Amino acid sequence: MVKQYETVFIVTPVLSEEQMKETVQKYKDLLAGKGAEIVYENNWGMRKLAYPIKKKTTGFYYLIEFKAEGSVIADLEVAYKRDERLLRFLTVSLDKHAVAYNEKKRNAKKAAEAPVAE
């Protein structure tokens, strides 16, 4: 059964911008290869961590929202665990209310960014 998921991962801050993009692309390709449909993605950029992780106080945050079979999550998280560039990750299943909330939030953001007709 296809469900909607949201995954956020924190990449170590010692990587260059290019290496960061390669890391993100690796996981997008992994999802696409497993038949997942990426609904939304957002680069949150460099942020301060609430507490040090592996002696790092900052990290690059990246969010991907996607639709996939449940079996894809296990493969994705194994890949996350094997990657030394990731400090932390979290993948959650979205219920219908969370999906509606995310869509509403994205639509409001698009409306705010749209140019006003005069």
Beta strands, then each sheet from edge to edge (+ up, - down):
strand 1: 2-11
strand 2: 37-53
strand 3: 56-69
strand 4: 86-94
sheet 1: 2+ 3- 1+ 4-
end
